[in-house]
Amino acid sequence: MFNKILVVCLGNICRSPTAQFMLQQRLPNKTVHSAGITAMKHSDGKGWDMDKTARAIAEKHGHSFPVHEAQQLTRELISHYDLVLVMEHNHRNHIAQRYPEAQAKTMLLGQWLEQGGKEIPDPYKKSDEVYEHVLKLIEQATETWTKKL
């Protein structure tokens, strides 16, 4: 049913690549990618790699992620996926307004962590403790989604 999954956050350098790689490892028979609502590119046109602190905290906890290249969320991109997982209610609202055809297939990554869904905060440029907290939430959320899918 949900064979192609897109994970979305703002910049596509912290939360969404972390969740993408965890879901891909847990669900090897599914296609999992990520994108950002405000993803940036370098002057050479390549998308940013994963945030160094996000990668370091994940590696400290035994995760190993490949090189990543951030990509911008677009209507064409979102149309290729069966399920879109976002970090915050605001992300879902943005998708509903900009890509109304994708609203029904868009849910919180933290949907099953508490009643009404739990948002996963943006750790970018915050303390290591915030990155640790976010990593733990993403681990819990991806584990729960793995069971649901």
C-alpha positions in Angstrom: 0.0 0.0 0.0 2.6 2.6 1.1 5.7 1.6 -0.9 7.1 5.0 -1.6 7.6 7.3 1.4 8.8 10.9 1.4 10.0 12.4 4.7 9.8 16.2 4.9 11.2 18.9 7.2 12.4 22.5 6.6 15.9 22.3 5.3 16.3 18.6 4.6 19.6 18.5 6.5 18.7 17.3 10.1 15.4 15.6 10.8 14.2 14.3 7.4 17.5 12.7 6.3 17.8 11.1 9.7 14.3 9.7 9.5 14.8 8.7 5.8 17.9 6.7 6.5 16.3 5.0 9.6 13.2 4.1 7.7 15.1 2.8 4.7 17.2 0.6 7.0 14.1 -0.7 8.7 12.0 -1.1 5.5 14.5 -2.3 2.9 11.7 -3.2 0.4 10.3 0.3 0.4 11.5 3.4 -1.4 12.3 6.2 1.1 13.5 9.7 0.2 13.4 13.1 1.9 13.0 16.7 1.0 12.8 20.1 2.6 10.3 22.9 2.3 13.1 25.4 2.3 16.1 23.2 1.2 19.1 25.1 0.1 21.8 24.5 -2.6 25.4 25.4 -2.7 26.7 27.8 -5.4 27.7 24.7 -7.5 24.0 23.6 -7.5 24.4 20.6 -5.2 22.1 20.3 -2.2 23.6 20.6 1.3 24.8 17.4 3.0 23.3 16.3 6.3 24.1 18.7 9.2 27.4 17.7 10.8 26.0 17.7 14.4 23.0 15.6 13.4 25.3 13.1 11.7 27.7 13.0 14.6 25.0 12.4 17.2 23.5 9.7 15.1 26.9 8.0 14.6 27.5 8.2 18.4 24.3 6.1 18.8 25.4 3.5 16.3 23.8 4.8 13.1 25.7 5.1 9.9 24.2 7.2 7.1 25.4 7.7 3.5 26.2 11.0 2.0 23.1 13.1 1.6 22.1 15.9 -0.8 19.2 18.1 0.3 16.4 18.6 -2.2 13.6 21.1 -2.4 10.0 19.8 -2.0 8.1 20.3 -5.3 4.7 19.3 -6.6 6.3 16.9 -9.1 8.4 15.3 -6.3 5.5 14.9 -3.9 3.3 13.3 -6.6 5.7 10.3 -6.8 5.0 9.2 -3.2 2.2 7.2 -1.5 2.9 8.6 2.0 4.5 11.9 3.1 5.7 12.1 6.7 6.3 15.6 8.2 7.8 16.8 11.4 5.4 19.5 12.5 1.7 20.4 12.0 2.9 23.6 10.2 4.6 21.4 7.6 1.4 19.5 7.0 -0.5 22.8 6.7 2.1 24.1 4.2 1.6 21.0 2.1 -2.2 21.3 2.3 -2.1 24.9 1.1 0.6 24.5 -1.6 -0.2 20.9 -2.7 -3.8 20.2 -1.7 -3.8 17.0 -3.7 -1.2 15.6 -1.2 -3.0 16.5 2.0 -4.7 13.1 2.4 -1.4 11.2 2.2 0.5 13.5 4.6 0.9 12.6 8.3 3.2 13.4 11.2 6.3 11.3 11.6 5.4 11.3 15.3 1.8 10.4 14.5 1.8 7.3 16.8 3.9 8.7 19.7 1.0 10.4 21.5 -2.7 11.0 20.9 -3.0 13.7 18.1 0.6 13.1 17.0 3.8 14.4 18.4 5.8 17.1 16.7 9.5 16.6 16.3 11.3 19.9 16.9 14.0 21.4 14.7 17.5 20.9 16.4 19.4 23.0 13.9 22.0 25.2 15.6 20.9 24.1 19.0 22.7 22.2 21.7 23.8 18.6 21.5 21.2 17.7 24.0 18.5 18.9 21.7 19.9 16.8 18.8 20.0 13.8 21.2 16.3 14.4 22.1 15.3 14.7 18.4 17.3 11.6 17.5 15.5 9.6 20.2 12.1 10.9 19.0 12.9 10.0 15.4 14.1 6.5 16.5 10.8 5.9 18.3 8.7 7.3 15.5 10.5 5.3 12.7 10.2 2.1 14.8 6.5 2.7 15.3 5.9 3.5 11.6 7.8 0.3 10.7 5.3 -1.7 12.7 2.4 0.1 11.1 3.6 -0.4 7.6 
